[in-house]
């Protein structure tokens, strides 16, 4: 197993956890906040908004600019 395969496996696992958390917040009575509520709270102040913006820029650069 090389580093690329390991990295892809980690990202796939993180994506699966996020999808499972979103599904659980919509389908069950667990006390999980919906993703939209979490993002609204993060983006409520300028530092959070800038962090989200920089995160999207980093993600775009690393996944779509190849």
Biopython code that builds the backbone (N, CA, C, O; Angstrom):
import numpy as np
from Bio.PDB.StructureBuilder import StructureBuilder

atoms = [
    (1, "UNK", "N", (0.848, -1.170, 0.000)),
    (1, "UNK", "CA", (0.000, 0.000, 0.000)),
    (1, "UNK", "C", (0.898, 1.239, 0.000)),
    (1, "UNK", "O", (1.769, 1.388, 0.857)),
    (2, "UNK", "N", (0.675, 2.112, -0.962)),
    (2, "UNK", "CA", (1.481, 3.319, -1.009)),
    (2, "UNK", "C", (0.738, 4.482, -0.346)),
    (2, "UNK", "O", (-0.398, 4.334, 0.105)),
    (3, "UNK", "N", (1.393, 5.626, -0.295)),
    (3, "UNK", "CA", (0.840, 6.789, 0.401)),
    (3, "UNK", "C", (-0.422, 7.310, -0.270)),
    (3, "UNK", "O", (-1.326, 7.783, 0.419)),
    (4, "UNK", "N", (-0.507, 7.238, -1.575)),
    (4, "UNK", "CA", (-1.691, 7.731, -2.288)),
    (4, "UNK", "C", (-2.925, 6.902, -1.936)),
    (4, "UNK", "O", (-3.998, 7.459, -1.703)),
    (5, "UNK", "N", (-2.785, 5.607, -1.896)),
    (5, "UNK", "CA", (-3.902, 4.726, -1.556)),
    (5, "UNK", "C", (-4.343, 4.975, -0.118)),
    (5, "UNK", "O", (-5.540, 5.040, 0.164)),
    (6, "UNK", "N", (-3.387, 5.113, 0.785)),
    (6, "UNK", "CA", (-3.703, 5.389, 2.177)),
    (6, "UNK", "C", (-4.418, 6.729, 2.322)),
    (6, "UNK", "O", (-5.405, 6.831, 3.050)),
    (7, "UNK", "N", (-3.933, 7.739, 1.644)),
    (7, "UNK", "CA", (-4.556, 9.058, 1.688)),
    (7, "UNK", "C", (-5.984, 9.016, 1.150)),
    (7, "UNK", "O", (-6.892, 9.599, 1.743)),
    (8, "UNK", "N", (-6.176, 8.335, 0.041)),
    (8, "UNK", "CA", (-7.520, 8.211, -0.522)),
    (8, "UNK", "C", (-8.450, 7.461, 0.422)),
    (8, "UNK", "O", (-9.626, 7.807, 0.535)),
    (9, "UNK", "N", (-7.940, 6.442, 1.098)),
    (9, "UNK", "CA", (-8.753, 5.684, 2.046)),
    (9, "UNK", "C", (-9.164, 6.550, 3.237)),
    (9, "UNK", "O", (-10.297, 6.457, 3.708)),
    (10, "UNK", "N", (-8.258, 7.382, 3.720)),
    (10, "UNK", "CA", (-8.577, 8.278, 4.839)),
    (10, "UNK", "C", (-9.648, 9.278, 4.422)),
    (10, "UNK", "O", (-10.603, 9.504, 5.166)),
    (11, "UNK", "N", (-9.504, 9.883, 3.240)),
    (11, "UNK", "CA", (-10.504, 10.852, 2.762)),
    (11, "UNK", "C", (-11.851, 10.176, 2.542)),
    (11, "UNK", "O", (-12.888, 10.765, 2.848)),
    (12, "UNK", "N", (-11.857, 8.961, 2.023)),
    (12, "UNK", "CA", (-13.111, 8.233, 1.821)),
    (12, "UNK", "C", (-13.779, 7.918, 3.169)),
    (12, "UNK", "O", (-15.000, 8.005, 3.293)),
    (13, "UNK", "N", (-12.991, 7.562, 4.152)),
    (13, "UNK", "CA", (-13.540, 7.281, 5.484)),
    (13, "UNK", "C", (-14.132, 8.547, 6.105)),
    (13, "UNK", "O", (-15.205, 8.496, 6.706)),
    (14, "UNK", "N", (-13.450, 9.668, 5.969)),
    (14, "UNK", "CA", (-13.978, 10.936, 6.485)),
    (14, "UNK", "C", (-15.271, 11.329, 5.779)),
    (14, "UNK", "O", (-16.211, 11.800, 6.419)),
    (15, "UNK", "N", (-15.321, 11.139, 4.476)),
    (15, "UNK", "CA", (-16.541, 11.442, 3.724)),
    (15, "UNK", "C", (-17.682, 10.541, 4.177)),
    (15, "UNK", "O", (-18.818, 11.001, 4.302)),
    (16, "UNK", "N", (-17.399, 9.273, 4.423)),
    (16, "UNK", "CA", (-18.427, 8.344, 4.886)),
    (16, "UNK", "C", (-18.955, 8.747, 6.261)),
    (16, "UNK", "O", (-20.154, 8.641, 6.519)),
    (17, "UNK", "N", (-18.077, 9.205, 7.137)),
    (17, "UNK", "CA", (-18.499, 9.658, 8.467)),
    (17, "UNK", "C", (-19.407, 10.883, 8.344)),
    (17, "UNK", "O", (-20.417, 10.976, 9.043)),
    (18, "UNK", "N", (-19.059, 11.814, 7.469)),
    (18, "UNK", "CA", (-19.880, 13.015, 7.280)),
    (18, "UNK", "C", (-21.245, 12.638, 6.719)),
    (18, "UNK", "O", (-22.265, 13.138, 7.192)),
    (19, "UNK", "N", (-21.278, 11.770, 5.726)),
    (19, "UNK", "CA", (-22.555, 11.348, 5.140)),
    (19, "UNK", "C", (-23.405, 10.631, 6.184)),
    (19, "UNK", "O", (-24.614, 10.852, 6.250)),
    (20, "UNK", "N", (-22.798, 9.785, 6.990)),
    (20, "UNK", "CA", (-23.541, 9.077, 8.032)),
    (20, "UNK", "C", (-24.085, 10.053, 9.079)),
    (20, "UNK", "O", (-25.213, 9.888, 9.543)),
    (21, "UNK", "N", (-23.305, 11.058, 9.454)),
    (21, "UNK", "CA", (-23.768, 12.044, 10.433)),
    (21, "UNK", "C", (-24.918, 12.875, 9.881)),
    (21, "UNK", "O", (-25.876, 13.160, 10.598)),
    (22, "UNK", "N", (-24.830, 13.269, 8.608)),
    (22, "UNK", "CA", (-25.920, 14.027, 7.994)),
    (22, "UNK", "C", (-27.181, 13.175, 7.914)),
    (22, "UNK", "O", (-28.274, 13.653, 8.217)),
    (23, "UNK", "N", (-27.037, 11.924, 7.509)),
    (23, "UNK", "CA", (-28.194, 11.029, 7.438)),
    (23, "UNK", "C", (-28.801, 10.819, 8.820)),
    (23, "UNK", "O", (-30.024, 10.829, 8.967)),
    (24, "UNK", "N", (-27.969, 10.631, 9.822)),
    (24, "UNK", "CA", (-28.471, 10.424, 11.184)),
    (24, "UNK", "C", (-29.182, 11.668, 11.704)),
    (24, "UNK", "O", (-30.178, 11.552, 12.418)),
    (25, "UNK", "N", (-28.691, 12.849, 11.361)),
    (25, "UNK", "CA", (-29.335, 14.074, 11.840)),
    (25, "UNK", "C", (-30.692, 14.287, 11.189)),
    (25, "UNK", "O", (-31.564, 14.923, 11.782)),
    (26, "UNK", "N", (-30.887, 13.771, 9.992)),
    (26, "UNK", "CA", (-32.161, 13.934, 9.298)),
    (26, "UNK", "C", (-33.141, 12.809, 9.593)),
    (26, "UNK", "O", (-34.351, 13.037, 9.586)),
    (27, "UNK", "N", (-32.658, 11.621, 9.849)),
    (27, "UNK", "CA", (-33.536, 10.457, 9.920)),
    (27, "UNK", "C", (-33.855, 9.964, 11.325)),
    (27, "UNK", "O", (-34.817, 9.218, 11.508)),
    (28, "UNK", "N", (-33.086, 10.354, 12.299)),
    (28, "UNK", "CA", (-33.312, 9.792, 13.634)),
    (28, "UNK", "C", (-33.589, 10.903, 14.636)),
    (28, "UNK", "O", (-33.575, 12.089, 14.308)),
    (29, "UNK", "N", (-33.833, 10.489, 15.831)),
    (29, "UNK", "CA", (-34.099, 11.442, 16.899)),
    (29, "UNK", "C", (-32.841, 11.711, 17.733)),
    (29, "UNK", "O", (-32.935, 12.174, 18.869)),
    (30, "UNK", "N", (-31.686, 11.426, 17.175)),
    (30, "UNK", "CA", (-30.446, 11.751, 17.872)),
    (30, "UNK", "C", (-30.316, 13.265, 17.982)),
    (30, "UNK", "O", (-30.889, 14.009, 17.186)),
    (31, "UNK", "N", (-29.579, 13.695, 18.944)),
    (31, "UNK", "CA", (-29.441, 15.134, 19.160)),
    (31, "UNK", "C", (-28.267, 15.689, 18.352)),
    (31, "UNK", "O", (-27.397, 16.374, 18.890)),
    (32, "UNK", "N", (-28.257, 15.387, 17.069)),
    (32, "UNK", "CA", (-27.233, 15.913, 16.177)),
    (32, "UNK", "C", (-27.789, 17.120, 15.437)),
    (32, "UNK", "O", (-28.918, 17.098, 14.947)),
    (33, "UNK", "N", (-26.989, 18.163, 15.361)),
    (33, "UNK", "CA", (-27.381, 19.344, 14.591)),
    (33, "UNK", "C", (-27.269, 19.034, 13.106)),
    (33, "UNK", "O", (-26.414, 18.248, 12.697)),
    (34, "UNK", "N", (-28.108, 19.634, 12.314)),
    (34, "UNK", "CA", (-27.988, 19.500, 10.874)),
    (34, "UNK", "C", (-26.768, 20.277, 10.399)),
    (34, "UNK", "O", (-26.341, 21.244, 11.030)),
    (35, "UNK", "N", (-26.219, 19.835, 9.274)),
    (35, "UNK", "CA", (-25.006, 20.448, 8.740)),
    (35, "UNK", "C", (-25.220, 21.921, 8.434)),
    (35, "UNK", "O", (-24.313, 22.727, 8.637)),
    (36, "UNK", "N", (-26.394, 22.288, 7.951)),
    (36, "UNK", "CA", (-26.667, 23.692, 7.635)),
    (36, "UNK", "C", (-26.632, 24.563, 8.893)),
    (36, "UNK", "O", (-26.170, 25.702, 8.841)),
    (37, "UNK", "N", (-27.114, 24.038, 10.018)),
    (37, "UNK", "CA", (-27.086, 24.789, 11.273)),
    (37, "UNK", "C", (-25.650, 24.959, 11.750)),
    (37, "UNK", "O", (-25.264, 26.035, 12.206)),
    (38, "UNK", "N", (-24.864, 23.901, 11.643)),
    (38, "UNK", "CA", (-23.458, 23.980, 12.045)),
    (38, "UNK", "C", (-22.708, 25.006, 11.197)),
    (38, "UNK", "O", (-21.939, 25.811, 11.723)),
    (39, "UNK", "N", (-22.935, 24.973, 9.882)),
    (39, "UNK", "CA", (-22.252, 25.929, 9.000)),
    (39, "UNK", "C", (-22.697, 27.356, 9.295)),
    (39, "UNK", "O", (-21.875, 28.272, 9.268)),
    (40, "UNK", "N", (-23.974, 27.563, 9.575)),
    (40, "UNK", "CA", (-24.449, 28.907, 9.913)),
    (40, "UNK", "C", (-23.778, 29.414, 11.182)),
    (40, "UNK", "O", (-23.417, 30.588, 11.266)),
    (41, "UNK", "N", (-23.608, 28.536, 12.170)),
    (41, "UNK", "CA", (-22.939, 28.951, 13.412)),
    (41, "UNK", "C", (-21.465, 29.266, 13.176)),
    (41, "UNK", "O", (-20.936, 30.230, 13.731)),
    (42, "UNK", "N", (-20.806, 28.456, 12.355)),
    (42, "UNK", "CA", (-19.393, 28.700, 12.072)),
    (42, "UNK", "C", (-19.221, 30.003, 11.316)),
    (42, "UNK", "O", (-18.319, 30.785, 11.616)),
    (43, "UNK", "N", (-20.087, 30.243, 10.332)),
    (43, "UNK", "CA", (-19.963, 31.433, 9.500)),
    (43, "UNK", "C", (-20.581, 32.681, 10.136)),
    (43, "UNK", "O", (-20.631, 33.729, 9.493)),
    (44, "UNK", "N", (-21.046, 32.593, 11.367)),
    (44, "UNK", "CA", (-21.669, 33.734, 12.026)),
    (44, "UNK", "C", (-20.664, 34.846, 12.320)),
    (44, "UNK", "O", (-21.033, 36.019, 12.367)),
    (45, "UNK", "N", (-19.406, 34.484, 12.516)),
    (45, "UNK", "CA", (-18.404, 35.534, 12.718)),
    (45, "UNK", "C", (-17.415, 35.531, 11.552)),
    (45, "UNK", "O", (-17.337, 34.569, 10.789)),
    (46, "UNK", "N", (-16.685, 36.594, 11.434)),
    (46, "UNK", "CA", (-15.801, 36.771, 10.282)),
    (46, "UNK", "C", (-14.683, 35.736, 10.236)),
    (46, "UNK", "O", (-14.337, 35.263, 9.153)),
    (47, "UNK", "N", (-14.113, 35.373, 11.370)),
    (47, "UNK", "CA", (-13.020, 34.397, 11.392)),
    (47, "UNK", "C", (-13.502, 33.036, 10.897)),
    (47, "UNK", "O", (-12.794, 32.372, 10.141)),
    (48, "UNK", "N", (-14.680, 32.618, 11.304)),
    (48, "UNK", "CA", (-15.232, 31.359, 10.835)),
    (48, "UNK", "C", (-15.517, 31.389, 9.347)),
    (48, "UNK", "O", (-15.274, 30.415, 8.634)),
    (49, "UNK", "N", (-16.039, 32.523, 8.884)),
    (49, "UNK", "CA", (-16.332, 32.659, 7.456)),
    (49, "UNK", "C", (-15.055, 32.557, 6.627)),
    (49, "UNK", "O", (-15.024, 31.880, 5.600)),
    (50, "UNK", "N", (-14.006, 33.235, 7.083)),
    (50, "UNK", "CA", (-12.721, 33.188, 6.374)),
    (50, "UNK", "C", (-12.141, 31.780, 6.417)),
    (50, "UNK", "O", (-11.573, 31.321, 5.426)),
    (51, "UNK", "N", (-12.272, 31.084, 7.549)),
    (51, "UNK", "CA", (-11.760, 29.713, 7.662)),
    (51, "UNK", "C", (-12.489, 28.783, 6.688)),
    (51, "UNK", "O", (-11.852, 27.949, 6.044)),
    (52, "UNK", "N", (-13.805, 28.913, 6.572)),
    (52, "UNK", "CA", (-14.564, 28.095, 5.631)),
    (52, "UNK", "C", (-14.152, 28.425, 4.200)),
    (52, "UNK", "O", (-13.959, 27.524, 3.384)),
    (53, "UNK", "N", (-14.020, 29.691, 3.901)),
    (53, "UNK", "CA", (-13.604, 30.106, 2.563)),
    (53, "UNK", "C", (-12.231, 29.549, 2.214)),
    (53, "UNK", "O", (-12.038, 29.024, 1.118)),
    (54, "UNK", "N", (-11.283, 29.655, 3.123)),
    (54, "UNK", "CA", (-9.942, 29.122, 2.876)),
    (54, "UNK", "C", (-9.963, 27.599, 2.754)),
    (54, "UNK", "O", (-9.215, 27.027, 1.961)),
    (55, "UNK", "N", (-10.817, 26.945, 3.536)),
    (55, "UNK", "CA", (-10.947, 25.497, 3.427)),
    (55, "UNK", "C", (-11.461, 25.076, 2.055)),
    (55, "UNK", "O", (-10.950, 24.122, 1.468)),
    (56, "UNK", "N", (-12.474, 25.784, 1.537)),
    (56, "UNK", "CA", (-12.988, 25.483, 0.202)),
    (56, "UNK", "C", (-11.932, 25.753, -0.860)),
    (56, "UNK", "O", (-11.823, 25.004, -1.831)),
    (57, "UNK", "N", (-11.151, 26.821, -0.684)),
    (57, "UNK", "CA", (-10.086, 27.127, -1.644)),
    (57, "UNK", "C", (-9.032, 26.020, -1.631)),
    (57, "UNK", "O", (-8.574, 25.586, -2.687)),
    (58, "UNK", "N", (-8.650, 25.565, -0.441)),
    (58, "UNK", "CA", (-7.656, 24.502, -0.328)),
    (58, "UNK", "C", (-8.178, 23.225, -0.971)),
    (58, "UNK", "O", (-7.463, 22.558, -1.719)),
    (59, "UNK", "N", (-9.431, 22.890, -0.673)),
    (59, "UNK", "CA", (-10.030, 21.686, -1.235)),
    (59, "UNK", "C", (-10.072, 21.758, -2.757)),
    (59, "UNK", "O", (-9.727, 20.790, -3.436)),
    (60, "UNK", "N", (-10.491, 22.893, -3.292)),
    (60, "UNK", "CA", (-10.550, 23.066, -4.729)),
    (60, "UNK", "C", (-9.170, 22.966, -5.378)),
    (60, "UNK", "O", (-9.010, 22.337, -6.424)),
    (61, "UNK", "N", (-8.203, 23.577, -4.762)),
    (61, "UNK", "CA", (-6.854, 23.544, -5.302)),
    (61, "UNK", "C", (-6.308, 22.123, -5.355)),
    (61, "UNK", "O", (-5.698, 21.726, -6.349)),
    (62, "UNK", "N", (-6.522, 21.361, -4.298)),
    (62, "UNK", "CA", (-5.933, 20.031, -4.212)),
    (62, "UNK", "C", (-6.701, 18.955, -4.981)),
    (62, "UNK", "O", (-6.124, 17.934, -5.352)),
    (63, "UNK", "N", (-7.980, 19.170, -5.221)),
    (63, "UNK", "CA", (-8.749, 18.139, -5.907)),
    (63, "UNK", "C", (-9.074, 18.471, -7.349)),
    (63, "UNK", "O", (-9.230, 17.563, -8.166)),
    (64, "UNK", "N", (-9.179, 19.750, -7.683)),
    (64, "UNK", "CA", (-9.661, 20.110, -9.009)),
    (64, "UNK", "C", (-8.614, 20.787, -9.885)),
    (64, "UNK", "O", (-8.861, 20.995, -11.073)),
    (65, "UNK", "N", (-7.468, 21.133, -9.344)),
    (65, "UNK", "CA", (-6.453, 21.860, -10.115)),
    (65, "UNK", "C", (-5.305, 20.942, -10.522)),
    (65, "UNK", "O", (-4.146, 21.355, -10.521)),
    (66, "UNK", "N", (-5.621, 19.723, -10.861)),
    (66, "UNK", "CA", (-4.566, 18.786, -11.269)),
    (66, "UNK", "C", (-4.422, 18.771, -12.744)),
    (66, "UNK", "O", (-3.584, 18.043, -13.276)),
]
sb = StructureBuilder()
sb.init_structure("model")
sb.init_model(0)
sb.init_chain("A")
sb.init_seg("    ")
for serial, (resi, resn, name, xyz) in enumerate(atoms, 1):
    if name == "N":
        sb.init_residue(resn, " ", resi, " ")
    sb.init_atom(name, np.array(xyz, "f"), 0.0, 1.0, " ", f" {name:<3s}", serial, name[0])
structure = sb.get_structure()
